[in-house]
Amino acid sequence: MMRRLFMLFMSIILLLGLSVPPPASANNAVTTSIPNPTLFKKEEPLQSISGKANNGNNETPGEWYIGTTPTNLLPNAPVLLFVPGLNNVAQIFWEDNDMYQTAVDAGYQTAFVQLHDAGGASADMWDNGALLADKIREISNHFGKPVTVVAYSKGGVDTQTALTHYGAWQYVQNVITLSSPHHGSQLADLAYSSTAGWLADLIGATGDGTYSMQMAYMADFRSQTDSQPRAYYNDYYTLGGTSWGSVFSSTWFGGMYLSSYGSNDGVVTAESSQLPGGELLAIGDWNHTSIRTGITFSVFDNYLSDNTNDGSKSMENFSDYVDKNTPSTNQWVTGGPLQVEKNTQIPITVEEHVHELTLNLLTTSDLAELKLLSPTGKVIMPNNSSFKIEEGIFLGALNNNVTIEKPEAGIWKLELTTKKDDAYLLVANYETENDLINFKKSKTNDASKIAYNITSNSKLIQEKTLQATYTITQSNNPSNTKTLFSKGDLSNNLTFDKPNEVYNITIEVKGLTINGKPFKRTIIDSVYTP
């Protein structure tokens, strides 16, 4: 009898345990208990003023949505206006995302806006800023109170443009930016490089929005904006991330590429996410996707409402600004077309003392075959299952990742076969203790010229073997390109023939180490001509 009672008791305990739902986590599928935001009013589709790149979106720019009214509405709090980023739509804040739910639970009225990127192609900060300024006025007037903007990624740049250049500052209390590229993204420079052009054209990575995120363009934007009297009338608070997600996540490729530029979240470096006249709230363990979820809400919750601002915000942080456009010298980048069922062989030079070689191969479609041959002929068959990039500059590309620890020095060969005509971009990252080359650039007395100074580590390199190929391309007109060659002394004074343009400079350096092993490095930079 006692045994039967004990078994019955344990069965009840087990059933009760199974009926308790597992604890929620940031990685579980997001569920919400509130209705989705509702469209305020249907808008007529705007005539497209965006760039050529098609991002696949089909929403109507200018439309905005009202979130459900919280039962615990904070009476004196501003409306939270959520602004999406590059190639995003407003729905990113409530579909598979608990940010909307978290804001409502905290007692805030919410609103969400579609910018030009929601209509099928990305726009620069000027077009998005003008549209956003109109919507900020409309939303503020509708609710009869000011708004606080929570802006994601490039939406933070669009927001500052709307407030500073289009007069929306008077309708806004504070601005929170979540991993916004306030100084641009080196991934945008990569997209406009001579090596990435084949792939970038196929996936539509070179629209107006990406163009404006080039480091040089953003440096000019900062000089135009930070000097404006209303640039920091509103209080700006910034968050940045340092996680790339898992090796199969959409932010892994960007994280690997940007790693040579510092901590990053897979799309934007932590350094670039900081605004000269803003206040840094946190640099946390978030990737470019997770930073826009409810997991960060508690970090900025106390900064959403501030009625004490007198318009005299200090610019003391501006003196901390450093040159964020210093290209990496520990990578090699190449790219080109792929023909269906034709074997393509890419030689990859690896010098001695490389601790780890990481290859990131981007295409637009799955490969039929991928293999790697060592300098001694050993065949390595990597797992060629690819994953799609769903965030950032190279949205829509497929990434294959191969990592080799302590690779032997010499010429490696990456062989690939595609199922259809395609293009590829290959980024090789070399983890080494010493930089073989160093790079600096400086302005000259002539505004149309930039001095590029490339030096080598004479203890590791046979300097007489050094060669450099400079490819200078007008970013919005690839047909305007020229190539320069240098031997021995790799430095150059580059002249740019058109004012008010962005030029991409792709430099490939090659030579022999002191032990006679070949090496290659790629430097990618951008220049804005005044």
C-alpha positions in Angstrom: 0.0 0.0 0.0 2.7 2.5 1.0 4.6 1.7 -2.3 1.5 2.4 -4.4 0.9 5.7 -2.5 4.5 6.7 -3.1 4.3 5.9 -6.8 1.1 7.9 -7.1 2.7 10.9 -5.3 5.7 10.8 -7.6 3.5 10.6 -10.7 1.6 13.8 -9.5 4.9 15.6 -8.9 6.1 14.6 -12.4 2.9 15.8 -14.1 3.1 19.1 -12.2 6.7 19.5 -13.3 5.9 18.9 -16.9 3.1 21.4 -16.8 5.3 24.2 -15.8 6.6 26.1 -18.9 10.3 26.5 -19.3 11.8 29.9 -18.4 12.0 32.5 -21.2 15.3 33.4 -22.7 16.6 35.7 -25.3 17.3 32.8 -27.6 13.9 31.2 -27.4 11.2 31.9 -30.0 9.5 35.2 -29.0 5.8 35.1 -28.0 3.7 38.2 -27.2 0.5 38.6 -25.3 -0.5 41.9 -26.9 -1.9 42.7 -30.4 0.4 43.8 -33.1 0.7 47.5 -33.7 -2.0 48.9 -36.0 -1.5 51.0 -39.1 -2.4 54.6 -38.5 -3.6 55.3 -42.0 -2.9 53.9 -45.4 -0.5 56.0 -47.4 -0.2 56.3 -51.2 3.1 54.7 -52.2 5.8 57.3 -52.6 7.8 57.7 -55.8 11.0 55.9 -55.1 14.0 58.2 -54.5 16.1 55.4 -53.2 19.2 53.7 -54.8 19.2 50.9 -57.3 19.7 48.0 -54.9 16.7 45.8 -54.3 16.4 44.6 -50.7 13.1 42.7 -51.3 10.9 44.9 -49.0 7.5 45.9 -50.2 6.1 48.1 -47.5 5.0 51.7 -48.1 7.5 54.4 -46.9 5.9 57.0 -44.6 3.3 54.7 -43.1 3.5 54.4 -39.3 1.9 52.1 -36.7 0.5 52.7 -33.2 1.2 50.2 -30.5 -1.5 49.0 -28.1 -2.1 51.4 -25.1 -0.5 49.9 -21.9 -2.9 49.2 -19.0 -0.2 50.8 -16.8 0.4 53.8 -19.0 2.9 56.3 -17.7 1.0 59.6 -17.8 4.0 62.0 -18.3 6.2 59.7 -20.4 7.0 60.5 -24.0 5.8 58.3 -26.9 8.5 55.8 -27.9 9.1 56.0 -31.6 11.1 53.0 -32.9 13.1 53.7 -36.1 14.5 50.8 -38.2 17.9 50.6 -39.9 19.4 49.9 -43.2 17.2 47.6 -45.4 14.8 47.1 -42.5 11.1 47.4 -42.1 9.2 48.6 -39.0 8.1 45.0 -38.2 11.6 44.1 -37.0 10.6 45.5 -33.6 7.6 43.2 -33.0 8.1 40.1 -35.3 10.3 37.6 -33.6 11.3 40.4 -31.2 10.1 41.2 -27.7 11.2 44.9 -27.8 7.6 46.0 -28.4 6.2 43.8 -25.7 8.9 45.0 -23.3 8.2 48.7 -23.9 4.4 48.2 -23.5 4.9 46.2 -20.3 7.0 49.1 -19.0 4.0 51.5 -19.5 5.0 53.3 -22.7 2.9 54.2 -25.7 4.7 53.1 -28.8 4.9 54.0 -32.5 6.8 52.5 -35.4 7.7 54.1 -38.8 8.5 52.8 -42.3 11.4 54.7 -43.9 12.3 54.5 -47.6 14.3 51.2 -47.1 10.9 49.5 -46.4 9.9 50.2 -50.0 12.4 48.0 -51.7 15.7 49.9 -51.8 17.9 51.7 -49.2 18.1 55.4 -48.9 20.7 57.8 -47.6 20.3 59.7 -44.3 19.2 62.9 -46.2 16.1 61.2 -47.9 15.3 59.1 -44.8 15.9 62.1 -42.5 13.5 64.3 -44.4 10.8 61.7 -44.4 11.4 60.9 -40.7 11.2 64.5 -39.7 7.7 64.8 -41.2 6.6 61.7 -39.4 8.0 62.8 -36.1 5.9 66.0 -36.3 2.8 64.0 -37.3 3.2 61.4 -34.5 4.0 64.0 -31.8 0.9 66.1 -32.9 -1.3 63.0 -33.0 -0.5 62.1 -29.4 -0.2 65.7 -28.2 3.2 65.0 -26.5 6.9 64.7 -27.5 8.5 61.5 -28.6 11.7 59.8 -27.6 13.3 58.0 -30.5 14.8 54.5 -30.1 16.7 54.1 -33.3 18.4 50.9 -34.6 21.6 50.8 -36.7 21.5 53.4 -39.5 18.2 54.6 -38.1 20.3 56.5 -35.6 22.0 58.4 -38.3 18.7 59.1 -40.1 17.3 60.3 -36.8 20.1 62.8 -36.1 19.7 64.1 -39.6 15.9 64.6 -39.1 16.5 66.5 -35.8 19.5 68.5 -36.8 19.0 69.3 -40.5 15.2 69.1 -40.9 14.0 70.7 -37.7 12.4 67.7 -35.9 14.4 68.5 -32.7 11.6 70.5 -31.2 9.3 67.4 -31.1 11.7 65.0 -29.4 12.9 64.6 -25.9 15.8 62.0 -26.0 17.3 59.7 -28.6 18.6 56.2 -27.9 20.7 54.6 -30.6 21.3 50.9 -30.8 24.6 50.1 -32.6 24.3 53.0 -35.0 27.2 53.5 -37.4 27.8 57.1 -36.4 31.2 57.0 -38.1 30.2 54.5 -40.8 31.0 50.8 -41.3 34.1 49.3 -42.9 31.7 46.7 -44.5 30.4 49.5 -46.7 33.9 50.3 -47.9 34.3 46.6 -48.6 31.1 46.5 -50.6 32.4 49.3 -52.9 35.9 47.8 -53.2 37.2 46.6 -56.6 37.3 43.0 -55.3 33.7 42.9 -53.9 32.1 44.6 -56.9 31.0 41.4 -58.6 29.2 40.0 -55.7 27.8 43.3 -54.4 26.2 44.0 -57.7 24.5 40.6 -57.7 23.0 40.9 -54.2 22.2 44.6 -54.5 24.6 45.6 -51.7 25.5 49.0 -53.2 22.3 51.1 -52.8 22.2 54.7 -51.6 22.0 53.6 -47.9 25.2 51.6 -48.2 26.9 54.3 -50.2 26.3 56.8 -47.3 27.7 54.4 -44.7 31.2 54.4 -46.3 33.7 55.6 -43.7 34.8 58.7 -45.7 31.2 59.8 -46.4 30.3 59.5 -42.8 33.4 61.5 -41.8 32.1 64.3 -44.0 28.6 63.9 -42.5 30.1 64.2 -39.0 31.9 67.4 -40.0 28.7 68.9 -41.4 26.5 67.8 -38.5 28.5 68.1 -35.3 29.1 71.8 -35.9 25.4 72.6 -36.2 23.8 74.6 -33.3 21.0 72.0 -32.9 23.2 68.9 -33.4 23.0 68.0 -29.7 20.1 70.0 -28.5 18.4 66.7 -27.7 20.2 64.2 -25.5 21.7 61.2 -27.3 22.5 57.9 -25.5 24.3 55.1 -27.4 24.7 51.4 -27.0 27.1 49.2 -28.9 27.8 45.4 -29.1 30.8 43.1 -29.2 29.2 39.7 -30.0 29.1 38.1 -33.5 26.6 35.4 -32.6 27.4 31.8 -33.5 29.6 30.7 -36.4 26.5 30.0 -38.4 24.8 33.3 -37.6 24.2 36.1 -40.1 26.6 38.4 -38.3 29.5 36.1 -38.2 31.1 37.1 -41.5 30.9 40.8 -40.6 32.3 40.1 -37.2 35.3 38.3 -38.6 36.0 41.0 -41.2 35.6 43.8 -38.7 37.7 42.1 -36.1 40.9 43.7 -37.3 39.3 47.1 -36.7 38.3 46.4 -33.1 35.4 45.0 -31.1 32.2 44.9 -33.1 28.7 43.3 -33.3 29.0 41.8 -36.7 28.0 45.0 -38.6 29.3 48.0 -36.6 32.4 48.5 -34.5 31.9 49.5 -30.9 34.0 52.6 -31.6 31.7 53.7 -34.5 28.6 53.2 -32.4 29.7 56.1 -30.1 28.5 59.6 -30.9 30.9 62.5 -30.3 28.3 64.6 -28.5 26.3 61.8 -27.0 26.6 59.7 -23.9 27.7 56.1 -24.0 25.5 53.9 -21.9 27.0 50.5 -22.6 29.1 48.3 -24.8 27.6 44.9 -24.2 27.7 41.3 -25.3 25.1 41.8 -28.0 25.3 41.1 -31.7 23.7 43.4 -34.3 20.5 41.5 -34.1 20.1 40.9 -30.4 20.9 44.6 -29.5 17.5 45.6 -30.9 15.5 43.2 -28.7 14.0 43.7 -25.3 17.2 42.4 -23.7 18.7 45.9 -23.9 15.6 47.8 -22.7 16.6 47.9 -19.1 19.9 49.5 -20.1 18.3 52.6 -21.5 14.9 52.6 -19.7 16.0 55.4 -17.2 17.1 57.6 -20.1 13.8 57.6 -22.1 12.4 60.7 -20.4 14.3 63.9 -19.5 12.7 67.3 -19.2 15.8 69.0 -17.7 17.7 69.5 -21.0 18.4 73.2 -21.5 19.9 72.9 -25.0 23.5 73.5 -23.8 24.8 70.0 -24.0 28.6 69.9 -23.7 30.7 68.7 -26.6 33.5 67.5 -24.4 33.3 64.0 -25.9 34.1 65.4 -29.3 37.7 65.8 -28.3 37.9 62.0 -27.8 37.2 61.4 -31.5 40.1 59.6 -33.3 40.6 58.5 -36.9 38.2 55.6 -37.3 39.1 55.1 -41.0 42.3 53.2 -40.5 42.2 50.1 -42.7 43.3 46.7 -41.6 46.6 45.2 -42.8 46.0 41.6 -41.7 43.6 40.6 -44.4 43.6 39.6 -48.0 40.5 40.1 -50.1 39.7 38.9 -53.6 36.6 38.3 -55.7 35.3 37.7 -59.2 32.7 35.9 -61.4 31.8 32.2 -61.3 30.7 30.2 -64.3 28.3 27.3 -63.9 29.9 23.9 -63.6 33.3 25.3 -64.2 36.0 24.7 -61.6 37.4 28.0 -60.2 40.7 27.8 -58.4 41.7 30.6 -56.0 45.4 30.7 -54.9 45.9 31.8 -51.3 49.3 32.7 -50.0 50.2 31.9 -46.4 53.5 33.0 -44.9 55.2 31.4 -41.9 54.2 32.0 -38.3 50.4 32.3 -39.1 48.6 30.8 -36.0 45.2 30.6 -37.7 43.8 31.2 -41.2 40.1 31.9 -41.6 38.5 32.0 -45.0 35.0 33.5 -45.5 33.6 32.8 -48.9 30.5 34.7 -50.0 28.3 33.7 -53.0 24.7 34.2 -53.9 23.8 30.5 -54.3 24.9 27.2 -52.9 28.1 25.7 -54.2 28.2 22.3 -55.9 31.6 21.5 -54.5 34.2 23.2 -52.2 37.7 21.9 -51.3 41.0 23.3 -50.1 44.4 22.0 -51.2 47.5 22.6 -48.9 50.9 23.6 -50.4 52.0 19.9 -50.1 48.8 18.7 -51.9 46.8 17.5 -49.0 43.1 17.8 -49.8 40.7 19.2 -47.2 37.0 18.9 -47.8 35.3 21.5 -45.6 31.7 21.2 -44.6 30.3 23.3 -47.5 26.9 23.9 -45.9 26.3 27.6 -46.1 24.2 30.0 -44.1 22.4 33.1 -45.3 23.4 36.6 -44.2 20.2 38.3 -43.0 21.6 41.5 -41.5 23.8 44.3 -42.6 25.6 45.3 -45.8 25.8 41.9 -47.5 22.1 41.0 -46.9 21.2 37.9 -48.9 24.6 36.5 -49.5 25.5 32.9 -48.5 28.6 32.4 -46.4 31.0 29.5 -46.2 33.5 29.5 -43.4 36.8 27.5 -43.3 39.3 27.8 -40.4 42.8 26.2 -40.5 44.9 26.2 -37.4 48.7 26.6 -37.8 48.5 26.4 -41.6 51.7 25.4 -43.4 53.4 28.2 -45.3 53.1 28.4 -49.1 50.4 28.6 -51.7 47.1 27.1 -50.8 44.3 26.5 -53.4 40.6 26.9 -52.8 38.6 25.1 -55.5 34.9 25.7 -56.0 32.2 24.7 -58.4 28.9 26.5 -58.6 25.5 25.3 -59.7 24.8 28.4 -61.7 26.5 31.6 -62.9 27.4 33.5 -59.8 30.1 35.7 -58.2 32.2 35.3 -55.1 33.9 37.4 -52.4 36.7 35.8 -50.4 38.1 37.4 -47.2 41.2 35.7 -45.7 42.0 36.6 -42.1 45.6 36.0 -40.9 46.1 35.6 -37.1 49.7 36.5 -36.6 51.8 38.1 -33.8 53.4 40.7 -36.1 52.0 43.0 -38.8 54.0 42.6 -42.0 53.0 46.0 -43.3 51.7 49.2 -41.8 49.5 51.9 -43.3 48.9 55.6 -42.8 47.3 58.3 -44.8 47.4 62.0 -44.5 46.1 65.1 -46.1 48.3 67.3 -48.3 48.3 71.1 -49.0 46.3 70.2 -52.1 42.7 69.2 -51.0 42.4 67.0 -54.1 45.4 64.8 -53.0 45.9 62.3 -50.2 49.2 60.9 -49.2 49.3 57.1 -48.7 52.3 55.8 -46.7 52.8 52.0 -46.6 55.8 50.7 -44.7 56.9 47.1 -44.1 58.5 45.3 -41.1 62.1 45.2 -42.4 62.9 42.4 -39.9 60.3 40.1 -41.6 60.1 41.3 -45.2 62.5 41.4 -48.2 61.7 45.0 -49.0 63.0 44.8 -52.5 60.3 42.3 -53.4 57.4 44.5 -52.4 54.8 45.4 -54.9 51.5 47.3 -54.5 48.6 47.7 -56.9 46.3 50.7 -56.2 42.8 50.6 -57.7 41.0 53.9 -57.3 37.3 53.9 -58.1 34.6 56.5 -57.9 32.1 54.7 -55.7 28.9 55.8 -57.5 30.5 55.5 -61.0 32.7 52.3 -61.2 33.6 53.1 -64.8 35.7 55.9 -63.5 38.6 53.9 -62.2 42.4 53.9 -62.5 45.2 51.6 -61.5 48.6 52.5 -60.2 51.6 50.2 -59.5 54.4 50.6 -57.1 57.6 48.6 -56.4 59.9 48.8 -53.4 58.6 52.1 -52.1 54.9 51.5 -51.9 53.8 55.0 -50.8 51.8 57.2 -53.2 50.2 60.6 -53.4 46.7 60.0 -54.9 44.9 62.7 -56.9 41.1 62.7 -57.2 39.5 64.5 -60.2 36.0 65.1 -59.0 34.9 67.2 -55.9 32.2 66.1 -53.5 32.6 62.4 -54.4 33.5 59.2 -52.5 36.4 57.2 -53.9 37.2 53.6 -52.9 40.9 52.7 -52.7 41.7 49.0 -52.9 45.4 48.3 -52.4 46.9 44.8 -52.8 50.4 44.4 -51.4 52.5 41.4 -52.1 56.1 40.3 -51.6 58.4 37.7 -49.9 59.2 37.3 -46.2 62.7 37.2 -45.0 62.6 33.4 -45.4 61.4 33.6 -49.0 57.7 32.8 -48.4 55.1 34.7 -50.4 52.5 36.9 -48.7 49.6 39.1 -49.7 47.6 41.7 -47.9 44.7 43.9 -48.9 44.0 47.5 -47.7 40.6 48.9 -48.4 39.9 52.6 -47.7 37.6 55.4 -48.8 38.2 59.1 -49.4 35.7 61.9 -49.6 36.8 64.8 -51.8 35.7 68.3 -50.7 
